[in-house]
Amino acid sequence: MDLIITVSKVIVCKGADHGCKHYKTCFLFIYSTYTLLSVNHVRQPMRAMARALHWYNGLFVFGDSFADTGNSPKSDLSEVTRQWYKPYGSSHGFLRDPTGRFSNSLVQSDFIAKILGRSEAPLTYRRTKAGYPDKFGVNFAVGGAGVFEVPREAPTLARQIDDFEKMLDDDRTIGKWQLRQSVALVAISGNDYARVAANTSSDGADITGFVGNVTDEIARGVDRLRKLGVTKVLVNTLHPLACTPWQSRPSNYTKCVGRGNMAADLHNDHLRDKLRNATASDSVYLLDLNRAFTTIISPSDTDTVPQVAKQFKEKLRPCCESCDPNGYCGQVDKDGGAQYSVCSNPEKHFFWDDVHPTQAGWEAVMEQLERDIKDFLHISY
């Protein structure tokens, strides 16, 4: 077993350091070594390494809290720093303490990394700048980010890509070889719309124009990533906004409330249209989060509930619920008393807090998308 791992590491490192243009040759050599030396208990790890790690040199993550794994610095507890305090990250398993993820454990970017053969998303930009580079990639996503500037100073998508470009050109933390076979995730999940919702006109003209502006910026960011050398870009569609606990709470979590789903549909139509040429070139793929979420929380055929939805007893009610409708998961009073409640079985809840899925929720979403992602990335099953 040690011999297999050693030989494989040498091959992977050589490919990384020297570009390794002959990917198929490398793969066949790894597989041949595996065939000669393998035993049953190492077969699956070797297959995962051969089919994934060697084929993609880097994963680069951009966006917001759906993908953030700890880019916002920890400070005193507040709504924008709650991800660094319990009960976030408190589920048993891979992560047992808060890590800056907006979930009870793993988030979307971690599951993308798993498809590429990793156990979690690459290190955050914040840690990379502090001198902890991850040769596999960098996560630039920050909770609260959108495509436009916001008061809390969360970096926009464009600023995140600026940081990525600087790491390529200035300090060369990211090697050019990593872009030859690389994947980017762009996760923009509606923060821009949440901020303007109270100021839009009832006739919908304002929101239609704003959707056009938001999707223009996403498409512009995707185009920049491609021009910088990223070979494969995964772009989230917008999930059904009206079905988040934040919106469904007035109905006691019994139904989706408001016009958020219409806005999400409009956003997704614009995004598909603006990325049509890029998707046709096989360099960009739209991750249909809208369909994946809806299949679980609001299936069209209520008489035949999909298997992926059956594991969730609570589809709209969050596992971590604030006592105050205007409060947040993790909030405490001046004496440190919890102003929230936490369910006993997070794996039975699709949502963790007012807008973010649980780890089980993300796993169910990504399970639906995994085959299409692997087809797009040409990763064998």
C-alpha positions, -999 to +999 in steps of 0.1 A: +000+000+000+028+025+009+046+016-024+014+024-044+009+057-027+046+067-031+047+059-068+014+077-074+026+108-055+058+110-076+038+109-108+012+135-097+039+159-085+059+155-117+028+163-137+022+193-116+057+207-117+063+201-154+029+206-170+027+169-179+011+173-213+007+136-218-022+131-194-034+098-209+001+084-207+004+094-170-030+079-163-021+046-180+011+044-160-007+051-127-033+025-136-007-001-146+011+004-113-022+001-095-030-032-114+003-047-104+004-036-068-032-031-057-052-048-030-089-045-025-088-019+003-069+007-018-086+002-051-111+031-047-086+057-035-063+049-065-092+051-090-102+085-076-067+098-079-062+085-114-095+098-127-096+132-110-066+146-092-042+142-122-067+156-147-073+189-130-045+210-115-066+236-098-100+247-084-107+284-080-139+294-061-157+328-064-189+341-050-207+343-017-218+323+014-229+292-007-192+287-014-173+306+014-152+284+036-138+312+059-127+343+040-144+368+064-121+373+094-135+363+128-146+391+150-172+397+177-204+378+171-229+395+148-251+386+119-222+389+094-197+369+116-221+342+129-204+315+107-174+316+131-196+307+162-215+277+173-239+262+163-223+266+128-199+238+120-211+218+150-222+186+133-202+154+139-181+143+110-153+159+090-158+193+106-166+196+143-161+233+150-170+265+132-147+271+103-164+301+087-188+280+066-224+290+065-237+255+074-235+229+101-206+214+082-196+213+044-209+237+017-212+236-021-176+243-028-165+213-007-187+190-028-172+204-060-138+196-046-149+161-037-158+155-074-122+164-082-109+139-057-104+163-027-119+161+008-128+198+010-125+231-009-090+246-014-077+271+012-093+305+014-077+336-001-073+350+034-052+320+046-032+319+013-023+356+017-011+348+052+015+324+038-004+291+036-007+284-001-026+254-014-012+241-046-046+228-056-063+262-058-078+291-039-112+300-025-120+337-030-157+335-021-170+357+008-203+356+025-226+385+016-208+392-017-226+400-049-217+418-082-222+453-068-206+471-038-223+468-004-219+487+028-203+457+047-173+457+023-177+422+010-156+420-022-176+419-054-172+392-079-150+415-100-128+423-070-124+386-062-113+380-098-089+410-095-073+392-065-071+361-086-054+379-114-029+395-090-019+361-077-013+350-112+007+380-124+023+398-094+033+373-067+028+342-089+013+323-060-009+306-086+012+290-113+004+292-150+005+254-152-025+252-128-047+269-154-040+244-182-065+220-166-085+241-141-120+245-128-137+276-114-169+278-095-189+311-097-216+311-069-236+343-069-268+335-049-290+366-048-274+391-023-278+419-048-316+412-051-321+410-014-306+445-010-328+462-035-360+442-029-375+470-007-368+497-033-382+481-065-414+493-082-445+471-081-447+470-119-415+450-121-397+474-145-370+481-120-363+445-111-362+435-148-335+461-155-316+452-124-316+415-133-301+425-166-273+444-148-266+416-124-264+389-151-242+412-172-217+414-144-217+376-139-212+370-176-184+396-176-167+378-147-170+344-164-155+359-196-126+373-176-119+339-160-118+323-194-095+349-208-071+345-178-068+309-187-093+289-166-104+261-189-137+250-172-162+273-154-192+261-134-218+289-128-247+286-104-282+294-115-303+312-088-322+289-065-360+294-057-357+325-035-393+324-023-387+290-007-360+299+017-369+299+054-364+337+054-394+340+031-415+310+042-414+318+080-447+339+078-465+308+066-450+287+095-427+271+068-456+255+050-452+272+016-430+294-006-439+330-001-434+361-023-423+367-059-387+355-054-391+325-076-403+347-105-372+368-100-350+337-099-365+324-131-360+358-148-323+359-136-317+323-149-332+331-183-310+361-187-279+342-175-285+313-199-289+337-228-258+357-220-237+326-215-251+307-245-220+309-267-197+300-238-218+270-229-219+259-265-181+260-266-179+234-237-160+258-215-189+269-193-216+249-176-246+262-157-253+243-125-291+242-123-295+248-086-330+260-092-341+226-104-321+207-078-335+227-049-371+226-063-369+188-067-363+185-030-384+213-014-412+217-039-416+188-063-440+194-091-457+160-086-466+158-049-480+123-054-447+109-064-420+124-042-385+119-056-362+096-036-337+125-030-365+144-012-377+116+010-348+119+035-359+154+046-387+156+071-384+194+071-380+210+037-387+246+045-382+249+083-345+255+092-326+234+116-313+265+134-341+290+140-339+324+155-364+332+182-368+367+166-380+369+130-355+396+125-327+378+144-302+352+132-290+317+139-263+319+166-276+351+182-272+355+219-284+380+245-262+403+266-257+375+291-248+349+265-281+332+264-290+315+231-317+334+212-322+305+188-330+268+188-313+239+170-329+207+157-317+173+170-313+158+135-298+182+109-297+155+083-335+156+083-336+193+075-328+207+041-321+242+054-296+250+081-305+286+088-327+313+071-311+309+037-284+282+037-287+244+032-274+219+058-246+197+048-272+170+040-291+195+019-260+204-001-251+167-005-286+160-019-284+190-043-249+181-056-259+144-059-284+155-085-258+176-104-227+153-101-232+132-132-236+163-154-206+180-138-185+149-144-197+148-180-188+184-185-153+179-169-149+146-188-143+127-155-150+090-158-174+073-134 
